[in-house]
Amino acid sequence: MGMNVGPKSSEDDVMLDVNMTPLIDVMLVLLIMFIITIPIPNNAININLPNGVPPPPTNEKPPETINLRVDAQGHIFWNDQAVADRQALKVLFESVAQKSDQDQIKFKPDPEAEYKNIAMVMALAQQSKVTKIGIVSNN
């Protein structure tokens, strides 16, 4: 009662092979159902953590932000107050560098400022050991 697949032959050959496709389909469905019904193991570990006490609040004020800028003419402004010369700027940088928690300096050079003025300000900050300085874009 088999079905002959392939070219017709003169003999009436009976196909003796078992069709594996339905068997594989049934096995895959059983495998999927088995995977779905397996309980997911809970691998949680019970840990007794210590109850800590938060540290007391500090009375220290947070570091302030200093706005430093160089305009197109090369004038330097520290929090919108003009700085007289290089030596005065160096003194201001050193006062910031001496603090244990340095103030953050936001340096905003004018796009038309000469590079030598910008480089001089950055060099003075580095010589004074200022670590918290960032360049702010003009956007």
N, C-alpha and C positions, 0 to 999 in steps of 0.2 A: 504494500500500500504506500510505498514511497513515491516521491516525486523526482522526476529526472530533470536535473538542471544541467544545461550545457548543450553541446551540439547533439543532434539526434543521431543515435546509432541504430544499427539494424537490430541489435539485440535488445531485449527488454531487461535492462539492468535495474536492479532495485538499489536505491541509495541506502547504504547501511550506516552512514555517519549520523551521529546525534547532532541536532542543531543546537549550538551552544549559546546563541544570542538570547533566547528567553531565559535560560538558566543564569546567565550573567546579569541580566536585568533584574531578576528576582533577588539574586545575591546582593547587588548594589542597593536595592531598596531595603533589604533586611539590614545591611551594614549601616545605612543612614539612620534607620529607626533605632538600631542598637546604640549608635553614637548619641542620638538625641536623648534617649532615655537613661543614659548613664548619669548618675549623680555626680556633680562637680565637687571634688574634694575641697574642703575648707582647710587651708594650710595656715590658719591664723595662729600666731604664737602669743600667749598671754605674757605680758611683761609688766612688772610692777615698777612704774616710774616714780622717782622721788618727787615729792611736792616741794617745789622751790618757792622762795620768796623773791619777788621782783626787787631789783636794786632801788634804793631810795632815789628820788629825783635830784638831779644836780642843780645847783644854783648858778652854774656857769651860763653866761649868755652865749648863744650860738655865734659863730664867726660871721662878721658882716661882709657884705659884698661891696667891693670898691670898683667904681666905674672909672676906667682910665682911657683917655682917648687922645689922639693926635689929629689936629686939623690939617687942612691943605697947606697952610703957611708954616707948619712945623711946630706950632704951639702945643704944649702938653697940658692936659687938664686932668686933675685928680678929683673925682667927685664934683665935677663942673667948676672947680676952682683952678685957676691958672697956676702952673708950677714955674718958678722963676728960671731955673737952670738945671743942668745935669746933676749938680751936687745936691740940690734940694730934692730932686727925684730919687737920688740914691739914698738920702736920709729917710725918705718915706718908704722906700722898698725895704731898707734895713729894719725899720720899726715894725713892718709886717712880718719879716722873716724871723724876728726874735721871739714872736709868740709861739707857744707850744702847738696851738691849733690855729694855723695861719688863716687870715682872712682870704676870701677868694677874690681875685682880681679879674675883672672882665675888661679886656683890652679891645677897644674898637677904633682901629685906625681909619682915617678918611680915605676913600678910594683915590683921591687926588694927592695924598701925602707922598712925599719922597720916601723911597725905600730906606735911605740911610737913617732917617729919623725913626722909622719903625724898628729897624735893626738895632739902633742905639738903645731904645727903650727895652727891647727884649734882652740885649746883652747886659744892661744894668740890672735887670731882674734876675738874670742867671748869676751874675757876680755877687748879688746880695743874698743868694740862696733862697729866693722865692720859689716855692714849689706849686702853689695853687694859682696858676695864671692861665687864662683861656682867651683865645681870640674870637671875637664876636663878629659875625658877618653883617653886612649892611642891608640885608633883606628884611 
